Amino acid sequence: MKPDSTIITKRYFSTGKVLFYIILFGAWLRFLGIFDEFWLDEIWSFFLVSKVNSPLEIITRLFHDNNHPLNSFFIYLIDNGNPVYWLKFRLLSFVAGVLTMPLTYLIVVRLFPARIWRLITVAFVAISFPLIFYSSEARGYALVSLFSLLSFYTLSEFFHKDNIWFLFAFYCSFVLGFLSHLSFGYISLGLFSMFIYFQCQQRGVSLKQKISTMLKIFAFPAILVVIIYFNFLCQLVYGGRNSLPLLEAIKETAAYLVGFPRDNRYSYAIAVVVYMILSNEVLHFFRKGSIFGAFCVGCVLGICLDVLLRRPVFFHFRYFFSLYPFLIILLSSCLSRAADQCREGRMLLAVVILLIFGGNIASYGNFIKMGRGHYLEALDYMREHTGSPQITVASDNDFRNRLLLRFYCLLRPDYGIIYLPAAREKVQPSEWFIVHTWQKNFAIPPYLVVDHHIIYTFKKVFLYCGELSGFNWLLYRRKQIGHAVR
């Protein structure tokens, strides 16, 4: 007689205890990440918020896409004018990252019958390098992933239980999702598609009742979103790092999902295979009559409409971050079905799972070791090797490097650092020159020549982990002035 899997599950482990330890482990990974140095985009948000006089001005005055309103509200509330303890600005993202794990479990309870795969899914979320990374960064990405999950969970529970408290929670998560990051727009279309699909499954319900239910669910958050749109979204100015092709951002998403190196020669092929598998899984949910399949299709349609109508200039992996936890759920669903259908290949499946875990842990280890950069260390190095009381610095990018120096000078006020913009550098050459780069593999020129006669020699490189946020600093020092280079 075949033993009952439920009895085996209860005998060998308690689901609650294992879930608790997985969440605890994931929280520990995220906690270690918040001690890394404050990054450019976080600093940018900090200085943007410092310009406002009230919380309302965050959405009525700061019209820049680097302003993620919910994160900016938090910075405004806890900022006491002393940026020395910048870790406090990351607490909201940290909490959001931790809550993402139990919320994922609540969602997969309805999707996966086997407890072991529910736990494996949460484990994927716990060790996911991108989810860990953005849970330790004072931005809106961890928040949008949390409220994307919460909006899906509360709406699906309202469908099944018709409880007014779930509807109220849906209202809150929907609005907070939009205030977290604009990419929640993809989620909103997914939620509406989910509602349409659910209503199509209902028999004996009149069209009038369906329209009434639609207004009951979406009217209130839609009104609030329209208000946010006309007071904030439609006036946004877009800016940031160099743009990426859309296909490159899509490829990176697949690479991070399965823990595969994103700059590998086979990364595009791996991405094609991953998306074929995920697409088949969406079809599987449709065949089951699950609203999750309709939700995924709606999210993809949201991305397509965004590309066709808005034609955005900037693309990055993080712009799809609101969808990332759901991609993990799809991946886990695919693996669980493969385990059920092909018992002989379970050893191979275990290897695949270990490779996914290993790839994410390897990226995480590199992040903990290298961080988002070593900017304070660079300042300390310049101070140590400068004889005069003032340190003059120039760079290859006045905005990015100057903003970083401006923030870290607040932490080292006695260093006497003076930044010379490019126009002034020609008249009054600086003693130090900073070159920044995002590339992992790059050549280091032994010297630089600025304005045909100012020679700088290489002194030291300050590296970052090469992932998602951060860049390398190449530090040069002036050698001589007045000798033309031919």
HULINKA-V192028 format. One record per residue. N is the residue number from 1. SS is DSSP state (@ for helix, = for strand, . for the rest). PHI is phi as a letter, one per 20 degrees, with the letter a starting at -180 (999 if undefined). Layout:
# HULINKA-V192028
n=<N | N>
ss=<SS | SS>
phi=<PHI | PHI>
This chain:
# HULINKA-V192028
n=<1 | 2 | 3 | 4 | 5 | 6 | 7 | 8 | 9 | 10 | 11 | 12 | 13 | 14 | 15 | 16 | 17 | 18 | 19 | 20 | 21 | 22 | 23 | 24 | 25 | 26 | 27 | 28 | 29 | 30 | 31 | 32 | 33 | 34 | 35 | 36 | 37 | 38 | 39 | 40 | 41 | 42 | 43 | 44 | 45 | 46 | 47 | 48 | 49 | 50 | 51 | 52 | 53 | 54 | 55 | 56 | 57 | 58 | 59 | 60 | 61 | 62 | 63 | 64 | 65 | 66 | 67 | 68 | 69 | 70 | 71 | 72 | 73 | 74 | 75 | 76 | 77 | 78 | 79 | 80 | 81 | 82 | 83 | 84 | 85 | 86 | 87 | 88 | 89 | 90 | 91 | 92 | 93 | 94 | 95 | 96 | 97 | 98 | 99 | 100 | 101 | 102 | 103 | 104 | 105 | 106 | 107 | 108 | 109 | 110 | 111 | 112 | 113 | 114 | 115 | 116 | 117 | 118 | 119 | 120 | 121 | 122 | 123 | 124 | 125 | 126 | 127 | 128 | 129 | 130 | 131 | 132 | 133 | 134 | 135 | 136 | 137 | 138 | 139 | 140 | 141 | 142 | 143 | 144 | 145 | 146 | 147 | 148 | 149 | 150 | 151 | 152 | 153 | 154 | 155 | 156 | 157 | 158 | 159 | 160 | 161 | 162 | 163 | 164 | 165 | 166 | 167 | 168 | 169 | 170 | 171 | 172 | 173 | 174 | 175 | 176 | 177 | 178 | 179 | 180 | 181 | 182 | 183 | 184 | 185 | 186 | 187 | 188 | 189 | 190 | 191 | 192 | 193 | 194 | 195 | 196 | 197 | 198 | 199 | 200 | 201 | 202 | 203 | 204 | 205 | 206 | 207 | 208 | 209 | 210 | 211 | 212 | 213 | 214 | 215 | 216 | 217 | 218 | 219 | 220 | 221 | 222 | 223 | 224 | 225 | 226 | 227 | 228 | 229 | 230 | 231 | 232 | 233 | 234 | 235 | 236 | 237 | 238 | 239 | 240 | 241 | 242 | 243 | 244 | 245 | 246 | 247 | 248 | 249 | 250 | 251 | 252 | 253 | 254 | 255 | 256 | 257 | 258 | 259 | 260 | 261 | 262 | 263 | 264 | 265 | 266 | 267 | 268 | 269 | 270 | 271 | 272 | 273 | 274 | 275 | 276 | 277 | 278 | 279 | 280 | 281 | 282 | 283 | 284 | 285 | 286 | 287 | 288 | 289 | 290 | 291 | 292 | 293 | 294 | 295 | 296 | 297 | 298 | 299 | 300 | 301 | 302 | 303 | 304 | 305 | 306 | 307 | 308 | 309 | 310 | 311 | 312 | 313 | 314 | 315 | 316 | 317 | 318 | 319 | 320 | 321 | 322 | 323 | 324 | 325 | 326 | 327 | 328 | 329 | 330 | 331 | 332 | 333 | 334 | 335 | 336 | 337 | 338 | 339 | 340 | 341 | 342 | 343 | 344 | 345 | 346 | 347 | 348 | 349 | 350 | 351 | 352 | 353 | 354 | 355 | 356 | 357 | 358 | 359 | 360 | 361 | 362 | 363 | 364 | 365 | 366 | 367 | 368 | 369 | 370 | 371 | 372 | 373 | 374 | 375 | 376 | 377 | 378 | 379 | 380 | 381 | 382 | 383 | 384 | 385 | 386 | 387 | 388 | 389 | 390 | 391 | 392 | 393 | 394 | 395 | 396 | 397 | 398 | 399 | 400 | 401 | 402 | 403 | 404 | 405 | 406 | 407 | 408 | 409 | 410 | 411 | 412 | 413 | 414 | 415 | 416 | 417 | 418 | 419 | 420 | 421 | 422 | 423 | 424 | 425 | 426 | 427 | 428 | 429 | 430 | 431 | 432 | 433 | 434 | 435 | 436 | 437 | 438 | 439 | 440 | 441 | 442 | 443 | 444 | 445 | 446 | 447 | 448 | 449 | 450 | 451 | 452 | 453 | 454 | 455 | 456 | 457 | 458 | 459 | 460 | 461 | 462 | 463 | 464 | 465 | 466 | 467 | 468 | 469 | 470 | 471 | 472 | 473 | 474 | 475 | 476 | 477 | 478 | 479 | 480 | 481 | 482 | 483 | 484 | 485 | 486>
ss=<. | . | . | . | @ | @ | @ | @ | @ | @ | @ | @ | . | . | @ | @ | @ | @ | @ | @ | @ | @ | @ | @ | @ | @ | @ | @ | @ | @ | @ | @ | @ | . | . | . | . | . | . | @ | @ | @ | @ | @ | @ | @ | @ | @ | @ | . | . | . | . | . | . | . | @ | @ | @ | @ | . | . | . | = | . | . | . | . | @ | @ | @ | @ | @ | @ | @ | @ | @ | @ | . | . | . | . | . | . | . | @ | @ | @ | @ | @ | @ | @ | @ | @ | @ | @ | @ | @ | @ | @ | @ | @ | @ | @ | @ | @ | @ | @ | @ | @ | @ | . | . | . | @ | @ | @ | @ | @ | @ | @ | @ | @ | @ | @ | @ | @ | . | @ | @ | @ | @ | @ | @ | @ | . | . | . | . | . | @ | @ | @ | @ | @ | @ | @ | @ | @ | @ | @ | @ | @ | @ | @ | @ | @ | @ | @ | @ | @ | . | . | @ | @ | @ | @ | @ | @ | @ | @ | @ | @ | @ | @ | @ | @ | @ | @ | @ | . | . | . | @ | @ | @ | @ | @ | @ | @ | @ | @ | @ | @ | @ | @ | @ | @ | @ | @ | @ | . | . | . | . | . | @ | @ | @ | @ | @ | @ | @ | @ | @ | @ | @ | @ | @ | @ | @ | @ | @ | @ | @ | @ | @ | @ | @ | @ | @ | . | @ | @ | @ | . | = | . | . | . | . | . | . | . | . | @ | @ | @ | @ | @ | @ | @ | @ | @ | @ | @ | @ | @ | . | . | . | . | . | . | . | . | @ | @ | @ | @ | @ | @ | @ | @ | @ | @ | @ | @ | @ | @ | @ | @ | @ | @ | @ | @ | @ | @ | . | . | @ | @ | @ | @ | @ | @ | @ | @ | @ | @ | @ | @ | @ | @ | @ | @ | @ | @ | @ | @ | . | . | . | . | . | . | @ | @ | @ | @ | @ | @ | @ | @ | @ | @ | @ | @ | @ | @ | @ | @ | @ | @ | @ | @ | @ | @ | @ | @ | @ | . | @ | @ | @ | @ | @ | @ | @ | @ | @ | @ | @ | @ | @ | @ | @ | @ | @ | @ | @ | @ | @ | @ | @ | @ | @ | @ | @ | @ | . | . | . | . | @ | @ | @ | @ | @ | @ | @ | @ | @ | @ | . | . | . | . | . | . | = | = | = | = | = | . | . | @ | @ | @ | @ | @ | @ | @ | @ | @ | @ | @ | @ | @ | @ | . | @ | @ | @ | . | = | = | = | . | . | @ | @ | @ | @ | . | . | . | . | . | . | = | = | = | = | = | = | . | . | . | . | . | . | . | . | . | = | = | = | = | . | . | . | = | = | = | = | = | = | = | = | = | . | . | . | . | . | . | . | . | . | = | = | = | = | = | = | = | = | = | . | . | . | . | . | .>
phi=<999 | f | f | f | f | f | f | f | f | f | f | e | b | e | g | f | f | f | g | f | f | f | f | f | f | f | f | f | f | f | f | f | f | f | e | f | f | f | e | g | f | f | f | g | f | f | f | f | f | f | e | e | d | b | f | f | f | f | d | d | c | e | e | b | f | f | e | e | g | f | f | f | g | f | g | f | f | d | f | d | n | c | e | g | e | f | f | f | f | e | f | f | f | f | f | f | f | f | f | f | f | f | f | f | f | f | f | f | g | e | e | d | f | e | f | f | f | f | f | f | f | f | f | g | f | f | d | f | f | f | f | f | g | f | f | d | c | f | c | e | f | f | f | f | f | f | f | f | f | f | f | f | f | f | f | f | f | f | g | e | d | l | e | f | f | f | f | f | f | f | g | f | f | f | f | f | f | f | f | f | a | f | f | f | g | f | f | f | f | f | f | f | f | f | f | f | f | f | f | f | e | f | d | m | d | f | f | f | f | f | f | f | f | f | f | f | e | d | f | f | f | f | f | f | f | f | f | f | f | f | e | b | f | f | d | f | d | d | a | q | f | g | f | d | f | g | f | f | f | f | f | f | g | f | f | f | f | d | m | e | g | f | d | f | f | e | f | f | f | f | f | f | f | f | f | f | f | f | f | f | f | f | f | f | f | f | f | f | m | e | f | f | f | f | f | f | f | f | f | f | f | f | f | f | f | f | f | f | e | e | l | f | f | e | c | b | g | f | f | d | f | f | e | g | f | f | f | f | f | f | f | f | f | f | f | f | f | f | f | f | e | c | f | f | e | f | f | f | f | f | f | f | f | f | f | f | f | f | f | f | f | f | f | f | f | f | f | f | f | d | m | e | q | c | f | f | f | f | f | f | f | f | f | f | d | d | e | e | f | d | d | e | c | c | b | e | b | f | f | f | f | f | f | f | f | f | f | f | f | f | e | c | f | e | e | m | e | c | e | d | f | g | f | e | g | f | e | c | f | e | e | c | c | d | d | d | b | e | f | f | d | b | e | d | f | f | b | c | c | d | l | m | b | e | d | c | d | f | d | a | d | d | e | c | f | n | c | m | c | o | b | e | d | d | d | c | c | f | e | b | c | n | d | f | d | d>
